[in-house]
Amino acid sequence: MEKLLIKDAFIIDPATNIQDKLDLLIVDGRVGAIAPGMVVEDAQVINAHGLVCAPGIVDMHVHLRDPGQTYKEDIQSGCCAAAAGGVTSVVCMPNTQPVCDNAKVIADIINRASNAPAHVYPVAAVTKSLEGQSLTDFSALKAAGAIAVSDDGRPVSTPSAMMDAMEKAELLGLKVLSHCEDPSLVRGGIMNDGDVSRKIGVSGIHRAAEEVGTARDIALAGATGLPVHICHVSTRGSVALIRDAKRRGVPVTGETAPHYFMLTDQLLEKRDGDYRMNPPLRTQDDVTAVIEGLQDGTLSAIATDHAPHSPGDKADFVHAPNGVIGLETSLAAGITALVKPGYITLSKLLALMSTNPANILGIPAGSLKIDSPADIVIFDSSQGWTVSADRLHGKSKNTPFKGMMLYGSVKMTLLDGRVVYKNGSIV
């Protein structure tokens, strides 16, 4: 048996309510024991004094661009970025080329991810070619390894198709992840519609586009009793809609991303494509509302919507594609913007980033309970570092946090008990 002993760590596991200075023994890639002062003579020892040891991050919203746009990112480079950020489970969206709408693409992704430094869980398309009309073969997709369905990047175009998808997914135990947007309200906008968009003279996307889409899918969940997960929540109105729905017992969950609780549309005054994403950065009032939603449980998860684009893609502000990267900065962004100011505890942050996403999706992650996979992040919660795009591990560098000082430095990431990242390097 292979044994690895993590000594003298401050262990935080929201799944088992552990918050204490303890040792953790890994046996053959799984958590074997957690106790103080363990002595295991035949184990390799990791000294984690002064560091936090927690379940690896589960990022439930990632674009790996593979297959089809691997000049931006691929499975291996994306998983290297994940490992550097303490992310051990990557849930990849289906808007690839070809679209991940059939069992062959799902199986290919899983096969090529088998030796990656993070677990990869594919999400399949709800509709064929993401066109919003004909449903894909959910049963075949699940059999091939899909864990959820989504047309992310686009909304499912009609309420009828969305309700059919929710019914079919529930029968098969798949989660529906919804990109909530009414395209008719986008009207060619490229950023939040408001004072800043008018100041710099570009078309804005009204918040109603997101909120109308959110209201539609909440209404479907409420009427049918079928669950839905709302992706990348960015507005006060969407938070309020989800909060009200949960109070009424509607089976809805929601996620947001670090840029929505940390950044505002004021950054777009720079006319820098690296600050463009969809949904767009909103106002300070929306940032406050998103934080409130994380505090009171309205929003159940933090994901990144990691969306790599090359520097050439992002060079023209007006015509740049939407999307920002975030795998390597998400934990630190959460510590910096949520934990340090006292909005939530570190344990709550880890629940939002690891335990809750795993539970929503039903994957074997997000916990350090005995015999669980030893997917672990070890980090210094107080160490500051400056985000330098050139030092990030993924292929693309379009981070909205460039030049910012963040707190929380990942020292080591373990996948199934194997060290895959250590002190700045992929192992």
Secondary structure as GFF3:
##gff-version 3
##sequence-region A 1 427
A	DSSP	beta_strand	3	13	.	.	.	ID=ss1
A	DSSP	beta_strand	18	27	.	.	.	ID=ss2
A	DSSP	beta_strand	30	35	.	.	.	ID=ss3
A	DSSP	beta_strand	44	47	.	.	.	ID=ss4
A	DSSP	beta_strand	52	55	.	.	.	ID=ss5
A	DSSP	beta_strand	57	62	.	.	.	ID=ss6
A	DSSP	alpha_helix	75	84	.	.	.	ID=ss7
A	DSSP	beta_strand	87	92	.	.	.	ID=ss8
A	DSSP	alpha_helix	103	112	.	.	.	ID=ss9
A	DSSP	beta_strand	119	124	.	.	.	ID=ss10
A	DSSP	three_ten_helix	128	130	.	.	.	ID=ss11
A	DSSP	alpha_helix	138	144	.	.	.	ID=ss12
A	DSSP	beta_strand	148	149	.	.	.	ID=ss13
A	DSSP	alpha_helix	159	172	.	.	.	ID=ss14
A	DSSP	beta_strand	175	178	.	.	.	ID=ss15
A	DSSP	three_ten_helix	183	185	.	.	.	ID=ss16
A	DSSP	beta_strand	191	192	.	.	.	ID=ss17
A	DSSP	alpha_helix	195	200	.	.	.	ID=ss18
A	DSSP	beta_strand	204	205	.	.	.	ID=ss19
A	DSSP	alpha_helix	208	224	.	.	.	ID=ss20
A	DSSP	beta_strand	228	230	.	.	.	ID=ss21
A	DSSP	alpha_helix	236	247	.	.	.	ID=ss22
A	DSSP	beta_strand	252	256	.	.	.	ID=ss23
A	DSSP	alpha_helix	258	262	.	.	.	ID=ss24
A	DSSP	three_ten_helix	265	270	.	.	.	ID=ss25
A	DSSP	three_ten_helix	273	275	.	.	.	ID=ss26
A	DSSP	alpha_helix	284	295	.	.	.	ID=ss27
A	DSSP	beta_strand	301	302	.	.	.	ID=ss28
A	DSSP	alpha_helix	311	314	.	.	.	ID=ss29
A	DSSP	alpha_helix	330	334	.	.	.	ID=ss30
A	DSSP	pi_helix	335	339	.	.	.	ID=ss31
A	DSSP	alpha_helix	346	350	.	.	.	ID=ss32
A	DSSP	pi_helix	351	355	.	.	.	ID=ss33
A	DSSP	alpha_helix	356	361	.	.	.	ID=ss34
A	DSSP	beta_strand	376	386	.	.	.	ID=ss35
A	DSSP	three_ten_helix	389	391	.	.	.	ID=ss36
A	DSSP	beta_strand	405	415	.	.	.	ID=ss37
A	DSSP	beta_strand	418	422	.	.	.	ID=ss38
A	DSSP	beta_strand	425	426	.	.	.	ID=ss39
###
